[in-house]
Amino acid sequence: MGKINLIIDNKPVQVENGTTVLQAAKEIGIEIPTLCYFQLKDLNIENKPGGCRVCVVEIEGRRNLAPSCTTNCTEGMIVHTHSLRVLNARRTVVELILSDHPADCLVCPKSGNCELQNLAHRLGIREISYQGVQSTYRKDTSPSIIRDVDKCVMCRRCEMMCNDVQTVGALSAINRGFTAVVAPAFEQNLDKSPCTFCGQCVAVCPVGALSEVDNTPQVIRALTDKTKTVIVQTAPAVRVALGEEFGMEPGTIVTGKMAAALRELGFNYVFDTDFAADLTIMEEGTELLGRLSDFLAGKKDVKLPILTSCCPGWVNFLEHNFPEMKEVPSTAKSPQQMFGAIAKTYFANKIGVKREDLIVVSVMPCLAKKYECQRDEFKTNGDPDVNYSISTRELAKLIKMANIDFVNLPDAEFDNPLGESTGAAPIFGVTGGVIEAAVRTAYEVFTGQKLPKIEFTELRGLEGVRSATIKVGDLDLNIGIANGLGNARKLLNQVKKGEANYHAIEIMACPGGCIGGGGQPLHHGNSEIILKRSAAIYEEDRNKPLRKSHENPYIVKLYEEFLGKPCGELSHHLLHTHYFDRSTKIEIE
Amino acid sequence: MANIKLAEDKLKALIEVCKSFNNEKGELINVLHKAQEIFGYLPAEVQEVVAHELNVSVATVYGVVSFYSFFTMKPKGENPISVCLGTACYVRGAEKVLEEIKKVAKVEVGETTPDGKFSLACLRCVGACGLAPVLMIGQKVYGRVAPEKVNEILAEY
């Protein structure tokens, strides 16, 4: 690989062969504006269709302006990123995009965080000089995601995420010319498509064309209803990202401030999904050990490798794409749903509140959780175990609405009994964390010995597919890990073909795990933010006095007072579920 | 998701077509061409099967089908009418001929009559500009068509 010398805006720069002009400029601190271009560097995700033409530059000796995102540097190239010609062209491009864009920024869900809005501001556009026809298309509202494609700028980032990264294939560019939009097959609604509601399309949409279903109005109504007891649970990945919405450094742990803010918002009890994560380990870990001992005893038809079932995006993906494997995942419900089931039985009883008067709200880094809590099997007589799920972004909105000075808020603690957790729980928020938490408990239960070393660094990292073998007593436990659904597909295909010999596999739908979830503060392609959230999750683990789920005193108490034993009868009834075949079947007429 | 149904012989033929292209993703357009030959059009069910066989998403298949005007999701009539709206035909009054056909056959562009007899489409130039305005019914070409002649021509079918 040779080096290449070129000049950008009168500054000499040396880059590796194969570097684009956009990257080369970035290396010397020149930020060329982009719109369709998108990159999550540390996760190997890139979108460069070269379609929007916002990043055009002038290259001496070339007749036409060149899109810097798809133009490779060549020796001796002289580039101008802000000549008059470039500025005029760039402005015209953005004005043309704006001419077919609804000017309802005031009430748009992306307002303040919109890349097109920022671009118009940065280019100093004060009026839209082109008047023409505006495209109109119906809004599509699913349980998790709203598509408002009138706002679509055809950057096709969502298409790249949905097809190349997640291999879900729910979205594609359809039609041609002015009528082109990104839509599911046959222009059906998302909930009729194989969409998993992972929300990665929302996470990368530069504008308001894709956004989350806003559940904050329902939460506000519940909080102001004096006849209801309203409790809240917060997922591990929320506390390492929420601060970003208030201008805090990415990776800042705001657990205490978050608990304080939730109390100020008026929740009667501020609880933690981390408690339910510890509970999940008790159930899923026991299930894993059960299947393992059946397998080691030589039983046939043991469902191995056991697949984790915490992630609703992943569960949807399995139901659509691998229905023949629907008996293989752990039957343990996700922590969100375990929490709901325990809250509306054990806890409601404890405080003497009727089920229908107890409202459970969850704060999740995830959009699929909104769909999950609406699934019929998670309801009792039509009443959902978890009433409303809001994203990290929606919580930030609620806090701002309530005039809470988040940054200066003194730390507070979670309430008990459903607020206590061990260090095994926060790591549920990052890829590899669920299986690490499971191994910590499984090891001690299986061998009856204390873990020599709590941290299993061999299970950590951000690579899409990872594997590790952990010594558990005499047993070599083979573990597979995938983050991102495309990687999950790769791993499952290996298992199906018999090319991989795993005992347990952890899958998280979002790249990086929940820390990169579709409901998190927008990263705008800065993958360092995801790395910092990951580091914060492990720091949260290290800060805990107890770090193994089975040591959580409130979990021990829950089994003593109520559940009996893990995977026992009541557990089975309240904490376990089953999966459905949602694939399209071809029948002969 | 819903189950889809297809006639056995046609389903087999379609699967054969996919196989003849080695079930390769890159052959999607060619497969769709053949599929449209078999079925006359590309209903959602056919696209589901093609997607399944070529291991691509249905959304991708639909993206291609909706992009090219050659592909249609509506069954064509027994006698597909194509009116040339190329430059030569246009200046010699093809639009009036088109209007007359819409009136006489009671069919809109891109639609099929309820009895399935006629469907109507427009195309650009059949290479017979000397005969403008031109229309085709099936493979038969009619030249120098005046609006008054439309009734007579359609009566042949």
Interface residues (C-beta under 8 A of the other chain):
Chain A: N163 V168 G169 A170 L171 S172 A173 I174 N175 R176 A183 P184 A185 F186 K192 S193 P194 H320 R582 S583 T584 K585 I586 E587 I588 E589
Chain B: M1 A2 N3 I4 K5 L6 A7 E8 L11 A44 E45 Q47 E48 V49 H52 V56 S57 V58 A59 T60 V61 Y62 G63 S66 F67
